[in-house]
Amino acid sequence: MSKNLTITLLLATLFTAAVAQKPADTIDLSRISQKSVRGLVIKEKVRSTQDFQCLNTSCYQAEDSLKFKRHLKSYRIRASLDDVWNKYSSVSPRDAWTGKRVKFGFLFNRFQDAFIYPEEAASPMNVGSIIYVNLKLLLGLKNLGVAFEVTGLDPEKKIIRFCYLKDGISKGSQEIRFTSEPDGTTVVTHDTRYHSGSRFRDQALYPRFHEQLVGEFHENLRRIIEGG
């Protein structure tokens, strides 16, 4: 094979690969396996990193407390407060939101201005991470894409805070708090304030499904901590 032909084939291969590869500043939907999550991205009309930077949250505010419902649930983990906090605050999204009912889709990191896909999501979540997950409801008959942002990681007060995105079905916040018990265990309290504009959804549907999904999240963490 002549030298010129070899160079031509090499350039053609590189050009084809460059065309096939999505630019880093544009979301690659082919790397997101859940149809519901892809649908949510399309519905939000966000494609580029610039689009995702413009997404806003709808956090719970005390002055609006009358229109918000509350869901409160606690879990006990057989480990010290420091050990539990360290694991919760450093767990990867892929490990935290992977189970029978919840599946991690991808995240957008505001500070890195980058998309993180499942195969890359081994690093800890941090403030500014917009996390997309698939919720499997009614034994899989219904799949729902949901997005929320990590808005607080306070090592002094031991609080993790998430807020729903402004254009989502539900508005509000979730706070996870940690308390040391005299017997050396740690109580993890998940406090959610929410409203959607639908009384039926807020009273009949959200509490039931939310408790199942949150329970799976905390069971994942409990298993990691107590098993490790």
NORFEN-V179958 format. One record per backbone hydrogen bond with DSSP energy under -0.5 kcal/mol. NH is the residue of the N-H (numbers start at 1). CO is the residue of the C=O. E is the energy in kcal/mol with one decimal. If there is no record, write none. Layout:
# NORFEN-V179958
nh=NH co=CO e=E
nh=NH co=CO e=E
This chain:
# NORFEN-V179958
nh=6 co=2 e=-2.1
nh=7 co=3 e=-2.2
nh=8 co=4 e=-2.2
nh=9 co=5 e=-2.5
nh=10 co=6 e=-2.1
nh=11 co=7 e=-2.5
nh=12 co=8 e=-2.2
nh=13 co=9 e=-2.2
nh=14 co=10 e=-2.3
nh=15 co=11 e=-2.3
nh=16 co=12 e=-2.3
nh=17 co=13 e=-2.2
nh=18 co=14 e=-2.1
nh=19 co=15 e=-2.2
nh=20 co=16 e=-2.2
nh=21 co=17 e=-1.8
nh=26 co=23 e=-1.8
nh=27 co=47 e=-3.2
nh=29 co=27 e=-0.8
nh=31 co=28 e=-1.9
nh=32 co=29 e=-1.7
nh=33 co=31 e=-0.6
nh=35 co=33 e=-0.5
nh=38 co=34 e=-2.2
nh=39 co=35 e=-2.6
nh=40 co=36 e=-1.8
nh=41 co=37 e=-2.1
nh=42 co=38 e=-2.3
nh=43 co=39 e=-2.6
nh=44 co=40 e=-2.3
nh=45 co=41 e=-0.7
nh=45 co=42 e=-0.8
nh=46 co=41 e=-1.6
nh=49 co=25 e=-2.0
nh=52 co=48 e=-2.0
nh=53 co=49 e=-2.0
nh=54 co=50 e=-0.8
nh=54 co=51 e=-0.9
nh=55 co=52 e=-1.3
nh=58 co=164 e=-2.8
nh=64 co=61 e=-2.0
nh=65 co=62 e=-1.8
nh=67 co=64 e=-1.5
nh=68 co=65 e=-1.2
nh=69 co=194 e=-3.4
nh=71 co=192 e=-2.6
nh=73 co=190 e=-1.7
nh=75 co=188 e=-2.4
nh=77 co=186 e=-2.7
nh=79 co=77 e=-2.1
nh=84 co=80 e=-2.5
nh=85 co=81 e=-2.9
nh=86 co=82 e=-2.7
nh=87 co=83 e=-1.8
nh=88 co=84 e=-2.7
nh=89 co=85 e=-2.8
nh=90 co=86 e=-0.5
nh=90 co=87 e=-0.7
nh=91 co=87 e=-1.2
nh=93 co=123 e=-0.6
nh=94 co=121 e=-1.0
nh=95 co=92 e=-0.5
nh=96 co=92 e=-2.3
nh=97 co=93 e=-2.5
nh=98 co=95 e=-0.6
nh=99 co=102 e=-2.4
nh=103 co=134 e=-2.0
nh=104 co=97 e=-1.3
nh=105 co=132 e=-2.9
nh=106 co=132 e=-1.2
nh=107 co=116 e=-2.4
nh=108 co=130 e=-2.3
nh=109 co=114 e=-2.9
nh=110 co=108 e=-0.7
nh=110 co=128 e=-2.2
nh=113 co=109 e=-1.4
nh=114 co=109 e=-1.5
nh=116 co=107 e=-3.2
nh=118 co=105 e=-0.7
nh=120 co=117 e=-2.3
nh=121 co=117 e=-0.9
nh=121 co=118 e=-0.9
nh=122 co=120 e=-1.9
nh=123 co=120 e=-0.6
nh=125 co=91 e=-1.6
nh=128 co=150 e=-2.8
nh=129 co=126 e=-1.9
nh=130 co=108 e=-3.0
nh=130 co=128 e=-0.6
nh=131 co=129 e=-0.7
nh=131 co=148 e=-3.0
nh=132 co=106 e=-2.7
nh=133 co=146 e=-2.6
nh=134 co=103 e=-2.8
nh=135 co=144 e=-3.0
nh=136 co=101 e=-3.3
nh=136 co=134 e=-0.5
nh=137 co=135 e=-0.7
nh=137 co=142 e=-3.5
nh=140 co=137 e=-0.8
nh=141 co=138 e=-1.6
nh=142 co=137 e=-2.1
nh=144 co=135 e=-2.5
nh=146 co=133 e=-2.5
nh=148 co=131 e=-1.9
nh=149 co=163 e=-3.0
nh=150 co=129 e=-2.5
nh=151 co=149 e=-0.8
nh=151 co=161 e=-2.3
nh=152 co=161 e=-1.5
nh=154 co=159 e=-2.9
nh=155 co=153 e=-0.8
nh=158 co=154 e=-1.4
nh=159 co=154 e=-1.5
nh=160 co=176 e=-2.1
nh=161 co=152 e=-2.6
nh=162 co=174 e=-2.8
nh=163 co=149 e=-2.2
nh=164 co=172 e=-2.3
nh=165 co=147 e=-1.2
nh=166 co=56 e=-3.2
nh=168 co=165 e=-1.7
nh=171 co=195 e=-3.0
nh=172 co=58 e=-2.4
nh=173 co=193 e=-1.5
nh=174 co=162 e=-2.5
nh=175 co=191 e=-3.0
nh=176 co=160 e=-2.9
nh=177 co=175 e=-0.5
nh=177 co=189 e=-2.6
nh=178 co=158 e=-1.1
nh=179 co=187 e=-2.3
nh=181 co=185 e=-2.7
nh=184 co=181 e=-2.1
nh=186 co=77 e=-2.4
nh=187 co=179 e=-2.8
nh=188 co=75 e=-3.6
nh=188 co=186 e=-0.5
nh=189 co=177 e=-2.7
nh=189 co=187 e=-0.6
nh=190 co=73 e=-3.3
nh=190 co=188 e=-0.5
nh=191 co=175 e=-3.2
nh=191 co=189 e=-0.7
nh=192 co=71 e=-3.0
nh=192 co=190 e=-0.6
nh=193 co=173 e=-2.6
nh=194 co=69 e=-2.1
nh=195 co=171 e=-1.5
nh=199 co=197 e=-0.5
nh=202 co=198 e=-2.5
nh=203 co=199 e=-2.4
nh=204 co=200 e=-2.8
nh=205 co=200 e=-1.0
nh=205 co=201 e=-0.6
nh=206 co=201 e=-3.4
nh=209 co=205 e=-2.2
nh=210 co=206 e=-3.0
nh=211 co=207 e=-1.9
nh=212 co=208 e=-1.4
nh=213 co=209 e=-2.4
nh=214 co=210 e=-3.0
nh=215 co=211 e=-2.1
nh=216 co=212 e=-1.7
nh=217 co=213 e=-1.8
nh=218 co=214 e=-2.4
nh=219 co=215 e=-2.1
nh=220 co=216 e=-2.2
nh=221 co=217 e=-1.7
nh=222 co=218 e=-2.8
nh=223 co=219 e=-2.5
nh=224 co=220 e=-2.0
nh=225 co=221 e=-2.7
nh=226 co=222 e=-3.0
nh=227 co=223 e=-1.7
nh=228 co=224 e=-0.9
